Amino acid sequence: MADMYACDYEDPLGKMLLAADDTGLVGAWFYGQRYFARGLEGAEKSAETGEPADSPVLLVARCWLDAYFAGERPGVVDVPLAPRGTAFQRRVWDALLAIPYGETRTYGELAAALGSSARAVGSAVGKNPVSVIIPCHRVLGAGGSLTGYAGGLDRKRALLALERAHA
C-alpha cells in the first residue's frame, strides 16, 4: 500500500481533514461529517506540532481550497484525485466533477445520465470522500430542494451561496 499523509485545513466553514497518498488526494472531510476519514487507517499526521505531513498533493489541495474559499474558480484538474470507492461510486464522482461551478443537478438528472436509480446515485454521492473539490454540494433533490449533504445542510447552503448557485 502507498504511503498515506494527512493534515488539518481551516476554512470558513470549519476544520477539514485532508488525506493523500503518493498518487493523489484520497479524502477531504469536514470534521464531524458522515463517513469521516473512512478508509484512512495508517495516515501520518504530525498531531504534536499541527504541521501537515510532507506531501506535495496536500500542498496542492490546500492551495486549491484557499483559492476556492477566496471566491476563485480553481480547476479540478489542478488537484490529483485518488478517491477510494467502488467502480460505480467512482463513475458517480466523475459525473460530479462534470457539474460546472455555480450550477446544480438533481439526483434524478444524474441517475438518468448514468442509467441508474436516484437512490443508488444518492448513496454514492453521500459517500464522496473528497468534499468540496468533488462537488457533491451541487446535487439537489427533486424540484431543486436542498437535501442530502454529509457535511450538513448549513455547509451545503454556504457552498452554494459562495458559488451563487442556489437561492
Secondary structure as UniProt FT lines:
FT   STRAND          4..11
FT   TURN            12..13
FT   STRAND          14..21
FT   STRAND          25..30
FT   TURN            31..32
FT   TURN            34..39
FT   TURN            41..42
FT   TURN            47..49
FT   HELIX           56..69
FT   TURN            70..71
FT   HELIX           76..78
FT   HELIX           87..97
FT   TURN            101..102
FT   STRAND          105..106
FT   HELIX           107..114
FT   HELIX           118..126
FT   TURN            131..133
FT   HELIX           136..138
FT   STRAND          139..140
FT   HELIX           142..144
FT   TURN            150..151
FT   HELIX           153..163
//
